[in-house]
Amino acid sequence: MGRHRKQQPATVSRSSVIALTGLVPAGVVATNAAAVVTDPTAASVAMQVSALGAAPAQPAAPAVAVDPTAMHAMAKQSPEARVEVKSVALDPNRPRNDLPVAASGIPGIAEAAYIGAAEILAEENPDCNMPWTMLAGIGRVESTHMNNGRADADGNALAPVFGPVLDGRLSGNNVIHDSDGGALDGFSGYDRAVGPMQFLPETWTSFAADGNRDGISDPQNYYDATLTAGKYLCSGGLDMSDPAQQTRAILRYNNSMAYVANVMAWEQSYQTGIAPRPAELPKI
């Protein structure tokens, strides 16, 4: 989730599906990808991970060792003007957007954000080859497309989206001490993930993008959150047209092969119009 978290032990697994809870898990990579799921999507993921281990997909230049859980300093800088990072207070009674549900089944406001982010990335970082359906897969798993499109006409969440407070009381989650004084997550003492793409405040600040070009990067705005997620996934020179590198990018978002299988299943669904079967969505 944008959990884009700090280095963590590889022995703790997450216990519940993030699409509904926005949890920030300790996360693990499955030691046997084939044992995680047996459907075609999972088999494809397993092949990609095998390729990842056999031959590093990271480009040879620059010669930088890529740590999937510590990519903050490697974000590709876009040519956009410097933006103000903040969460904007808005009237809670403002109306919901009236965009119809897209043919893909995605809320219209969400699909517009995914497509818009992919178009911006195509201009700013064409080597990434980011498909909008991959961003949609992340958004589906992280927040069910901002709680099924509960946003105003500008893409701002009608009610702020927060994950649980990461104070160690919830099993399977890291303890993350406060990094922003509560400026983005509204909580001091400890951090919690923010927005429809579920970023920790520290990571948001490192990758913050302005998807709607209003001069503000707000994690509760769907356009900003989606473009920021794209920058994070593309960082380090990754190419989403290479299945192994795409797998590496998704693992960066959440270090779990079950998570990768879920994202890829929804990505494929939005490409083909065929919804994944429950058996194709292993528990995260």
Phi, psi and omega in degrees: 000083175030014179292335160025066191255178179283168182305140185216161180298151181261027183240358182252126180259157178275158192246353182211161185287128185286338183301331184257337188246336184068030183291154175247096188274166171292320170080143174217156169266129179299136181284340178226095186300326182293337181278345182289310180215159181239007180279169182301323179298314181295322179298320178298318179298317180299320178297320181293320179293323177299316178296325180297320181284329184285322182212111183308130183275347181296133179304149184292334181232131002284154184279079181238130178289127184265120174260112185300341183254006181216070187255006189307315186284354185255009180299132177286125182282129179272161181281004181294157179295155179301135184247160176269125181268114178193163175255120188275130176281128184230161178298120182293345182261010179294152185287155176285151177300154183249018178291134180287159175298135182286166179300334179288348185091357179276140174308140185304319181295325180288315180298321178299321180292318180296313181295318179299317180295318180297322179293319178295316179297325179297329178277317187274331183216066186298336180290345181285327180055049182282119175275144181295334181292334176289317175299322178295323177297318177297313182297325178295317182285323184286317187213017185050052179054059181051059177051053178060042171081026180282076181218160177278184185295340179266003179088009179275134180302134178293329172226131183307141180259119180230146169274179179290154176294130186267068182254009177090356182278341180261120183302137176090002180243151177288162166265116180238110181287157186305134180240352186227010181063022180080007185298320182259325185258000176066022183214131178255156181102310178220160177269165168210155183289150185230147171080173184294337178257007169052072176259142167288145183307317182298319180289322178303314181299325181288328187246002190314126179235157181248088185292329181257007173056044177255007179088358182235140173248102187245120181296344179269002175261128187295323180293317179293316184296319183291318178293321177298318177299319179297317178299318181296315181294324183278343189301152182082009177082021181286150182241114184287351176280349176263115184305322180293319179289326176296318177299317178301318182294317181293322176297329176297323180290320178206116188283066183210128179291331175296322177296315178302314181298321178295312181299314182292327178296317179288323176302314179296322179300317181286341175278326187254341184082008180251116182290144179291146175282153180307325181294341180272000183241085181296151180296133180270000000 
